[in-house]
Amino acid sequence: MIDYTVAFTRFGHLIGMMNKMSDYVGSAFASDCNDIYADYVTTDRELLNSLESFRDNLRSAESAFNSELIGIAQQTIIAMIADDLGVEPSSLSVDQAVDQLRQQMELDGESISLPTITVSKTSLAYVNSGSGDIVYSNKTGNGLPLLHAFDADTINFQCISDSYVDGGASAGAESFSVISTYSVDNESWEWPHGSGLNTQVNAGLSIRNSLATDSSFESWSSTNELTLWTRTVGAYGTVINKETHSWSAGQQQTGLYAIKWVLSGANLEGEITQEFSGIIPAQAYAISLAVLLNTVTSGTIKIFLRENVTGGSTLVDDAGNNCEVSITVNNSNFTVGTYSFARGILFTPTLIPEAGALIVIEVTAGTALNVSTDDFCIVTAGPAYPGGPQVGIMSGYTVFAREDKFQLTVSANNNRNKFSRSTDRLFGLRESNIRIPASASPTISDSLITI
């Protein structure tokens, strides 16, 4: 069995040396240089002409030194795992060795500290033309907390092509640029920094590409029963009712009908389901639903996944949480008489039941609820970058226009003095998607990162 104390003491000292070197050639070195420059402000300034180039050369040398330390760490884990398995080091790659470490730590109940990573949307002075929004989460696709996200990152999204200003994109599929805080190499004295995103995405998370069938509830029988959804709780004509959707000027019309849910007396629950074909394991799904509160009543709408068998249970993600988005419906969250979208993200487990899953829309009330729903959307979301927050831009009834924008800020105590961050520096864990066990009560202390 691998000796975790020996392994992480070695890694801690290598990380500690890199941190110490970066401290000196970074802010401390710049401050020291500035002190020298201050001595030559008035006279003999030309004597320092070569100092900056020597500073840059020193930083380059420090990067080369860090590269050597990273190489030592990688050869260390290979050598220790090879010795434990009784194989030749040459038979293992870095990823194979680290994944073996992960497996052994899971079996032995060992863990590093779990960082606290938050993702928040910045309130901007600019008012968007479109009524869509951005959904985001600080979890991985299987519902576990983020482990390797950059600890001080700002991600900016801006619409650069729309359907009516420049006509360069279809309504509901507008193009957004994505630019974030600049990135640096793992060897750099500036490490860690931002994610360095500079790409484009489409606001494709709309009713047009929902993975559900009849997402806008348009298919009804002659007896006013849904034909592409299965009613499982609540009677048609009492709890679940066909309703004409009244549209406002300027809105993208998606259909004629909606569902009106009327819950009262002994009928305080309604539910419809649909088979979720093609469900992906360990995947984040963005959810949206248009909600209209008809009267001042209250209740809950849950959108969740259930095992596709009789009496099936609600699916839970790898963190043990239900695969669901819960919407509290009342006149504090929704304006009576006006449709607005509720949005969220749910996560699927790594292991999907063999029978597959159902999409479930459940509406409940304590005493009474009169609410209409339309334009349900479930689509895949994705990480902004490997190991980063889950993100999706979702359309609304008013389309996005050029210059519409969103900003996300990722904040964490996930700095270079933590194994959760620095093991990624040593072994490239974000790219390999290997997750070393981490917990709020770690067995391996970050205090080992020292020199």
N, C-alpha and C positions, 0 to 999 in steps of 0.2 A: 504494500500500500504506500502511496506517495506520502511523504512527510510534508504536511501543509505548512507547518511552521518554518521549515527550511525553505520551501518554495517561495512563500510570500515574504519571508525576510529578505531573500535574494532580490525578488521583484521590488520590494520596498526600498532597498538600498539603491538599486539602479534608477528607480523613479526619483528618489530623493536627490541623487547626484544630478540628474537632468534638471530638476527644479532649482537646485542651488546654482547651477551654471546659468540657467535662464534668468534667475534673479539678478545676477551680476551683469550680464551683457544686455539685459533689458532695461528696466527703469532705473536701477541703481547705477548702472554704467552711464546711462544718459545724464543722470543727475551729476555724476562725478565729472563728466565731460563739460557740462554747463558751468560747473564751478571753475574749471580751467579757462573756458572761453571768457568768463567774467573778468579774469585777471588781465585779459588782453583786449578789452573793449576799446580803449582809447589809443593805445600804441602797440606796435609790433604784431598786429593781427595776422600778418602774412606768415609769421612763424608757425601758425597752426593749420596752414593750408592742407597738409597731408593727414591731419589727425582724423578727419571724418572717414577717409578711405581706410585707415588702419582700424578704425572702429568697425567698419563694415566687414573687413577681413577677419576680425576677431569673431564677429557674429557668424560668419560663414564657417569658420573653424569650429565654433561651438555646435553648429548644426551637424557637421561631420562627426563630431564627438558623440552627439546624441544618437546619430545613426548607428554608430558602433555599439552604444549601450543597448539600443533596441535589438540589434542583432544578437548580442549576448543573451538578452532575455529570451529571445525566440529559440536559440540553441539550448538554453537552460531547460525550458519546458519540454523540448523534444528529448533531451538526454534523460531527464528524470522520468518521463513517461515511458521511454524505451526501456530504461532499467527496470521499471515496475512491471512492464509487460514481458520482459525477457526477449526483446526484439532488437534489431539493429536500428540505431538512430536514423540511418539513411532511408529506412522504410517508412518513416513518418513525415508528413508535412506539418507545418505550424498549425493549420486548422485542425488536422486530425489529433494532434497532441493536445490542443486546447479543448477540443470537444471531449476527449477522454478525461481530461481534468474535470470538465463540467459533470460528466456522468458519475465520476467517483465522488465528487463533492455532494451530488444529490443523494447518492446511496449512503454516504457517511453523515449526512445532515450538516454539512459545512456550508458557510455562507460568508459573503462580504457584505458591507453595509449597503442598504437600499437608499439611494438619494431621493430627495423630494424635488420633483420637477413639476412646474406649473406652466400652463399655456393660457394666455389671456388675449382677448381682442382689445386693441387700443381704441379708445373713443376719439375719433378724428373730427376736426372742425368741418371738413368737407361733407356735404350731404349728397348721398348717392341718388341718381335718378332711378335706378332699378330697385325693385322691392325684394330682391333675393338677398341671401346672406351667406356667410361662411360658417361651416361647422368644423369643429376641431376637438381634439382630445389629447390627454397626456398618457394614453395607453398604447400598447402594441395591438396588432390585429387580433390576438387571442385574449385580450383583456388585461394583460399584466401591466404593471406600471412601467413607464419608460425607464431605461437604465443607462443608455449611452447618448442621450440628446445633448447637444451643445448647450453649455450652461449660461450663455449670455448672447442670445440670438434674436434679432428682429427680422421678421419675414414680411415683405411688402408685396401686395397683390394689386395690380392696376389694370383696368380694362383698356386694351389697346386697339380693339376692333369690335364693332357692334353691327347691328342689323339696320340701323336707320340714320346714323350720322355718316358713316363711311360705307355701309353696306358690305363690309368685308367678312361678316359672320352671320350665321343664321340666328334668329331669335331663340334664346335659350341655350345657345352654344357660343357665346361671346368669348373672345380670346383675352386672357389676362397674362401680363408679364409677372414673373415671380423673381424678386431680387432680395437677397438677405445679406446679413453681415459677412464681410469677406472671410475666407478661410485661409488657413496656413497648413503647411506640411507638418506631420507629426514630429519631425526633427527640428522644427523652427523654435527659436527662443520665444516667439510670440504665442506658442501653443499653450492652452487651447484658445480657439477664437470662434468665429461663426461658421455657419454651414456653407457659405459661399454659393448660394443658389443664384443662377442667372438663366432662367428658362421661361417657358410659356405653358399654360394650361388652358383648357376650355371650361366654361361654366356649363358643363354637359350634364350636371346632376339635376335633371328636370324630369317632368312627367313624360317627356318624349322617349326617354331611355330607361324608364323604370323597369326593374326586373320582374315586377308583378304583372299579371294579365288583367286587363280592364282596370287599370289604376284610377281612371276617372269615373268609374261606376256608371258606364253608359249602357251596359247590356242587361236588360230587364225582360222578363217574360210578359205575356199578355195579362197575367194575374199579378203583375208588379212584384215579381221575385227576381233577385239577382240570379243570372244564369252562369256566370263564370267565377262566382264565389259561393262557398258553402255556408249556409246559415247553421250554426251549432247551438246558439242560445238566443232566445227572444223570438217572438212571433212576428211574421210579416203583417203589416197593416196595423200593428199595435206598437211594437218596439222599433222595428226596422221598416222604414217607409221610403218610397220613391219620392223624390222632390226635384222640382225644376230649379236649376242654379240661375240666379239673377246676376247678370254681369254689370259691372260699372264701366263707364267710358274709359278707353285707353288700356283696358286689360287684355291680356292674351286669353282668348276663349278656348277652353280645352274640351268642351262638351256641353250637353244640355242638362244633364241630371247630376244629382248628388244623393247621399243617404241622409235621411232625417231620423235621428234616434230620439224616441220619447220614452223616458223611464219614469215610472211613478207607481205608487201603491205596491202591489206584489211583484211588479215587473221592473226590477232594478238592475238588470244586466242584459246586455246584448252582445253577440259575438259572431263574427264571420271568419272563415279560414280559406286558405288556398295553398296548394302544394308549392313548395319553394324548390323548383327544379334547378339543378346546377349550383347548389349552395357550396361555398368554398370554405374549407377549414382555415382557422386562424386568420380570419378576414374581418376588417372593419366595414360596416355597411352604414351609409348615410341614410337617414330617414327624414321625410317631411310629410306633412298632412295639413291640408287646408281645413280650418275649423271655424264654424260660425255658431256663436252662442245666440240662440233664439230668444230666450228669456233669462231673467236673473235666477239661474239655478246653478248647481255645482256637481261635479263628479270627476271621474278619471277616465282617460283613454290610454290604454296600453297597447303598444305594438310589440309583439314578441314572437319568438320562434319556439315551436313545440315539436316533439318527436312525432313523426308521421305514422303513428299506430293508435289503435283504439285505447283511450285512457292514457295517451302519451304524456310525458312530463315536459315541463318547460326546459329548454336547453340552458345550460350554464356554461360560461366561458372558463378559461383556465384559472382565473382568479376566484372562481366560485360564485360569480354574480350572474343573475338571470340575463339571458340575451334579450334585452328589452329596452324600449324607450317609453317612459311614463310621462303623460301630459296631464297636468292639473287644470281642469276646466272650471273657471269661475269668472265673475265680472271684473276681477282684479287683473287677470291675465289676458282676457279677451273682451273686446268691445261688443256689446249686444248689437246684433244686426249687421256686423261687418266681418267678412272672411279675413282671416290672417293665418299665416303658416306657423305651425309648431315643428321644430326640427331637433335632431339629435343623432347620436351614433350608437350602434350596438356592435358587439364583438362575438365572433363564433369560436367555439373550442377547437383545439388542434385535432381532436377526434370527433367526427360527425357520426351520429347513429346510422347504422346500416340502412335503416328504413327511411332515412332522409328527414326532412323537416317541413313543417307547415308555417306559413305566415299567418299570424293571428292578429286581428283587430278586435279588441275587447273594450266595451264601454260599460261603466258601472256608475252607480250613484248611491248616496246614503239615503236620501229621501225623494229627490226628483232631479231630473236633468232633461233639458230640451236643447239638443245640439245637432247641427248638420256637419257632415264631413265630405270632402271631395279631394280629388287629385292627390292620392297617396303615391309616394315615391320611395322606392328602396333601390339603392345603387351602391356599387363598391366605392369606398373611400380609399385613401392610401397615405402612406407616410410622405411628408414633405421631402424627406431624404432618408436614406437607410438609417434606422434607429431613431428617426425623428417623429414629431407629432403627426397624428392622423388628421388629414385635412380634406375638405371638399367644398367647392363653391356651388351653391344650390340656387336655381332660378326662382323667381316669384311671378306674380301675375303681371307686373310691369317689368319690361326687359331692361337689362343693363345697358348703359351708354358709356362711350369713351370717357375716360378719367374717373369712372367709379372705382372705388378702392377699398381695400381692407388691410389691416396690419395686425400681425400676431407677434406677441413677445413671449419668448421662452426663458423662464427664470429657474434657477436651480441652485442647490448647495452641492452641485456635482462638479467640483473643481478638481484641479490636478493633484490635490492631496488626498484624493479618495481612490480606492481601487476600482470602483465602478467606472470612473472616467479614465484612469491611467492604464488599466488593463486593455482598454480599447486602443490607446496610444501604442502599447507594446505589441498587441496581437491583431489589430484590425478587426475587432469584434463587430463593429457596425456592418462592415461589408460582408463578413462571413455569416452574420445573423446568429452567432453563438452567444448564448446568454449564461454567464457564470451565475450560479445561485446567489441571490441577494435577499436580505431580510432586514427588518427593523431591529432585530436582535442578532447581530452578526457574531459568528464564532471567530472570524479573522478580523483583527482590528486595523483600522486605517493608520493607527499610530506606528505601524511597521514601516510606513513611508517616511524615511528619515535617512540622514547620513551624518 
